Amino acid sequence: MFHVSGAVANHKALRINPDEKITVDGRLDEMAWDRAVPATEFKQSEPHNGEPPTERTEIRIMFDRDNLYIGAEFYDSDPGGMLGNQMVRDGGLGAPWAEPVRT
């Protein structure tokens, strides 16, 4: 279960088989990702808190004996209008929950 905008959503992570290998490369192209049911029940926080999102988001969660995998797909109907304001490698986004963890 995980928190989705004021509610708790029941969503199960997919246990992958020991012989399945996931490459952490930013792509969700292994067959296991197709079997993981995406979480899609999100609400926006800005500009209209609690309303349905204007763009589709899918989060998939999988695990094996040693690892937890989280795959996120964020869709944008106007990708050319996206702004890249943070250009520093490993830089934060200005929100405490989005700051990188340094070990």
LUMDO-60780 format. One record per residue (C-alpha): residue number from 1; x, y, z; residue in one letter. Coordinates in pm, 1 decimal. Layout:
   num          X          Y          Z   residuo
   NUM          X          Y          Z         A
...
END
This chain:
   num          X          Y          Z   residuo
     1        0.0        0.0        0.0         M
     2      116.4      353.6      -58.6         F
     3      -12.0      704.5      -12.0         H
     4     -196.5      865.8     -300.7         V
     5     -314.2     1221.7     -231.9         S
     6     -484.9     1180.5      102.2         G
     7     -592.4      821.6       50.4         A
     8     -429.3      484.3       84.6         V
     9     -427.9      286.0     -235.8         A
    10     -407.4      -91.0     -235.9         N
    11     -147.7     -175.7     -492.4         H
    12       65.7     -486.7     -504.8         K
    13      425.9     -502.3     -609.1         A
    14      517.0     -773.8     -857.6         L
    15      762.7    -1038.3     -739.9         R
    16      985.7    -1122.0    -1033.6         I
    17     1141.0    -1461.8    -1090.9         N
    18     1501.4    -1517.0     -979.0         P
    19     1609.3    -1578.2    -1339.1         D
    20     1471.3    -1242.5    -1457.7         E
    21     1730.2     -968.1    -1468.4         K
    22     1638.4     -600.3    -1457.8         I
    23     1887.5     -349.8    -1594.5         T
    24     1867.4      -15.3    -1416.0         V
    25     1910.8      207.1    -1721.6         D
    26     1605.0      432.1    -1725.4         G
    27     1419.3      208.0    -1969.6         R
    28     1128.3      -15.8    -1878.0         L
    29     1184.9     -257.9    -2163.6         D
    30     1217.1     -589.9    -1977.5         E
    31      913.5     -816.1    -2007.6         M
    32      858.1     -808.3    -1629.9         A
    33      756.4     -441.0    -1649.8         W
    34      467.8     -543.6    -1877.9         D
    35      339.0     -780.8    -1607.1         R
    36      354.0     -519.3    -1329.9         A
    37       15.7     -351.5    -1294.3         V
    38       65.8       25.7    -1295.3         P
    39      -64.3      253.8    -1024.3         A
    40     -258.0      530.7    -1196.3         T
    41     -495.0      664.4     -928.9         E
    42     -322.0      994.5     -867.8         F
    43     -450.2     1345.1     -797.0         K
    44     -275.1     1669.5     -876.0         Q
    45     -141.1     1899.3     -606.7         S
    46      -83.4     2205.2     -826.6         E
    47     -245.8     2409.4     -959.6         P
    48     -575.0     2249.3     -844.4         H
    49     -517.6     2033.8     -537.7         N
    50     -715.6     1710.4     -531.1         G
    51     -841.4     1726.3     -888.4         E
    52     -776.0     1458.7    -1149.8         P
    53     -438.4     1496.2    -1321.3         P
    54     -414.3     1668.8    -1657.0         T
    55     -149.4     1420.7    -1772.5         E
    56     -122.7     1044.2    -1731.6         R
    57      122.7      894.5    -1480.9         T
    58      203.1      525.4    -1433.2         E
    59      412.9      383.6    -1148.2         I
    60      513.0       16.6    -1144.9         R
    61      674.2     -158.4     -848.4         I
    62      862.1     -488.0     -861.5         M
    63     1097.3     -675.0     -633.9         F
    64     1320.1     -977.0     -617.4         D
    65     1513.9    -1133.1     -331.3         R
    66     1768.1     -850.1     -317.8         D
    67     1617.4     -546.4     -489.0         N
    68     1319.8     -314.3     -509.7         L
    69     1248.7     -167.8     -855.0         Y
    70     1028.2      134.9     -913.1         I
    71      948.2      233.8    -1268.8         G
    72      773.8      561.6    -1344.2         A
    73      632.7      689.2    -1670.6         E
    74      523.2     1051.7    -1681.2         F
    75      335.5     1145.8    -1997.2         Y
    76      319.5     1496.8    -2139.2         D
    77       90.3     1609.1    -2420.9         S
    78      331.1     1896.0    -2499.2         D
    79      687.0     1771.2    -2434.6         P
    80      829.6     2063.4    -2631.2         G
    81      694.9     2298.5    -2364.9         G
    82      884.0     2133.9    -2079.7         M
    83     1127.6     2356.4    -1895.6         L
    84     1457.1     2230.1    -1755.7         G
    85     1534.2     2472.3    -1475.8         N
    86     1759.3     2243.1    -1272.4         Q
    87     2075.7     2182.6    -1470.5         M
    88     2311.0     2076.8    -1189.3         V
    89     2396.2     1709.1    -1172.4         R
    90     2256.7     1549.2     -853.0         D
    91     2105.5     1886.3     -760.7         G
    92     1791.0     1916.3     -554.1         G
    93     1451.7     2032.1     -670.9         L
    94     1388.5     2267.5     -380.6         G
    95     1148.1     2041.6     -191.1         A
    96     1262.0     1845.0      116.3         P
    97     1108.6     1522.3      -18.0         W
    98     1294.3     1561.8     -347.1         A
    99     1642.9     1630.1     -214.6         E
   100     1909.9     1374.2     -301.6         P
   101     2030.9     1151.4      -21.5         V
   102     2406.3     1172.2       24.0         R
   103     2582.4      876.0      180.3         T
END
